[in-house]
């Protein structure tokens, strides 16, 4: 039994370490994803940061746009998301399905 527990613990530890990854992309919002637009005729598109924060205040969720993929952000309460809204960033975290649980956000 003890050998089984040690093996299970070792496997779990390796799984946790291997699960963390890093992505480079832009913090955006689920309404705009890759393309920010004003949504109104003859109204200029706001800067990406301002648009992202406005859309999140309106109910959208933060996302990471990386290359050709849009990743959901699982932990929307991460304060660094608002700090880096609209910025190009490097995100470290764990991917489950299509959602990243962010552990660190930094400027590249």
SEDO-501097 format. One record per residue (C-alpha): residue number from 1; residue in one letter; x, y, z. Coordinates in steps of 0.1 Angstrom, whole numbers, plus 5000, padded with zeros to 4 digits. Layout:
@seq->NUM&type->A&u->X&v->Y&w->Z
...
// end
This chain:
@seq->1&type->X&u->5000&v->5000&w->5000
@seq->2&type->X&u->5028&v->5024&w->5009
@seq->3&type->X&u->5045&v->5019&w->4975
@seq->4&type->X&u->5012&v->5026&w->4957
@seq->5&type->X&u->5008&v->5059&w->4977
@seq->6&type->X&u->5043&v->5070&w->4969
@seq->7&type->X&u->5039&v->5062&w->4932
@seq->8&type->X&u->5006&v->5081&w->4931
@seq->9&type->X&u->5021&v->5111&w->4949
@seq->10&type->X&u->5051&v->5111&w->4924
@seq->11&type->X&u->5027&v->5109&w->4894
@seq->12&type->X&u->5006&v->5137&w->4908
@seq->13&type->X&u->5036&v->5159&w->4914
@seq->14&type->X&u->5049&v->5153&w->4879
@seq->15&type->X&u->5014&v->5160&w->4864
@seq->16&type->X&u->5012&v->5193&w->4883
@seq->17&type->X&u->5046&v->5205&w->4872
@seq->18&type->X&u->5041&v->5195&w->4836
@seq->19&type->X&u->5007&v->5212&w->4834
@seq->20&type->X&u->5020&v->5248&w->4836
@seq->21&type->X&u->5026&v->5264&w->4802
@seq->22&type->X&u->5034&v->5298&w->4787
@seq->23&type->X&u->5016&v->5317&w->4759
@seq->24&type->X&u->5023&v->5350&w->4742
@seq->25&type->X&u->4994&v->5371&w->4730
@seq->26&type->X&u->4971&v->5400&w->4738
@seq->27&type->X&u->4946&v->5404&w->4766
@seq->28&type->X&u->4913&v->5411&w->4749
@seq->29&type->X&u->4876&v->5405&w->4756
@seq->30&type->X&u->4851&v->5378&w->4746
@seq->31&type->X&u->4830&v->5403&w->4726
@seq->32&type->X&u->4858&v->5416&w->4704
@seq->33&type->X&u->4883&v->5388&w->4705
@seq->34&type->X&u->4907&v->5398&w->4677
@seq->35&type->X&u->4890&v->5428&w->4663
@seq->36&type->X&u->4880&v->5459&w->4683
@seq->37&type->X&u->4853&v->5480&w->4667
@seq->38&type->X&u->4831&v->5508&w->4680
@seq->39&type->X&u->4799&v->5491&w->4669
@seq->40&type->X&u->4784&v->5524&w->4659
@seq->41&type->X&u->4785&v->5541&w->4625
@seq->42&type->X&u->4808&v->5571&w->4622
@seq->43&type->X&u->4822&v->5565&w->4657
@seq->44&type->X&u->4860&v->5558&w->4658
@seq->45&type->X&u->4872&v->5526&w->4673
@seq->46&type->X&u->4886&v->5532&w->4708
@seq->47&type->X&u->4921&v->5521&w->4717
@seq->48&type->X&u->4923&v->5484&w->4724
@seq->49&type->X&u->4929&v->5488&w->4761
@seq->50&type->X&u->4899&v->5511&w->4765
@seq->51&type->X&u->4877&v->5489&w->4744
@seq->52&type->X&u->4886&v->5457&w->4763
@seq->53&type->X&u->4879&v->5473&w->4797
@seq->54&type->X&u->4846&v->5488&w->4785
@seq->55&type->X&u->4835&v->5454&w->4771
@seq->56&type->X&u->4844&v->5437&w->4803
@seq->57&type->X&u->4825&v->5463&w->4824
@seq->58&type->X&u->4796&v->5455&w->4800
@seq->59&type->X&u->4797&v->5418&w->4808
@seq->60&type->X&u->4823&v->5403&w->4785
@seq->61&type->X&u->4851&v->5381&w->4798
@seq->62&type->X&u->4888&v->5386&w->4795
@seq->63&type->X&u->4904&v->5363&w->4769
@seq->64&type->X&u->4939&v->5357&w->4755
@seq->65&type->X&u->4943&v->5361&w->4718
@seq->66&type->X&u->4975&v->5341&w->4708
@seq->67&type->X&u->4983&v->5335&w->4672
@seq->68&type->X&u->4952&v->5319&w->4656
@seq->69&type->X&u->4936&v->5309&w->4689
@seq->70&type->X&u->4914&v->5326&w->4715
@seq->71&type->X&u->4917&v->5312&w->4750
@seq->72&type->X&u->4892&v->5318&w->4777
@seq->73&type->X&u->4906&v->5329&w->4811
@seq->74&type->X&u->4893&v->5308&w->4840
@seq->75&type->X&u->4902&v->5331&w->4868
@seq->76&type->X&u->4886&v->5364&w->4858
@seq->77&type->X&u->4894&v->5379&w->4892
@seq->78&type->X&u->4931&v->5380&w->4885
@seq->79&type->X&u->4940&v->5417&w->4890
@seq->80&type->X&u->4967&v->5416&w->4864
@seq->81&type->X&u->4941&v->5411&w->4837
@seq->82&type->X&u->4928&v->5447&w->4841
@seq->83&type->X&u->4963&v->5460&w->4845
@seq->84&type->X&u->4973&v->5445&w->4811
@seq->85&type->X&u->4940&v->5448&w->4792
@seq->86&type->X&u->4948&v->5454&w->4755
@seq->87&type->X&u->4986&v->5448&w->4760
@seq->88&type->X&u->5008&v->5422&w->4744
@seq->89&type->X&u->5017&v->5398&w->4773
@seq->90&type->X&u->5033&v->5365&w->4782
@seq->91&type->X&u->5009&v->5344&w->4803
@seq->92&type->X&u->5019&v->5315&w->4824
@seq->93&type->X&u->4992&v->5291&w->4837
@seq->94&type->X&u->4975&v->5258&w->4833
@seq->95&type->X&u->4953&v->5249&w->4803
@seq->96&type->X&u->4922&v->5228&w->4809
@seq->97&type->X&u->4901&v->5225&w->4777
@seq->98&type->X&u->4901&v->5259&w->4761
@seq->99&type->X&u->4905&v->5279&w->4794
@seq->100&type->X&u->4938&v->5290&w->4810
@seq->101&type->X&u->4940&v->5294&w->4848
@seq->102&type->X&u->4965&v->5322&w->4849
@seq->103&type->X&u->4993&v->5322&w->4875
@seq->104&type->X&u->5015&v->5350&w->4861
@seq->105&type->X&u->5012&v->5378&w->4835
@seq->106&type->X&u->5041&v->5398&w->4823
@seq->107&type->X&u->5051&v->5421&w->4795
@seq->108&type->X&u->5073&v->5403&w->4769
// end
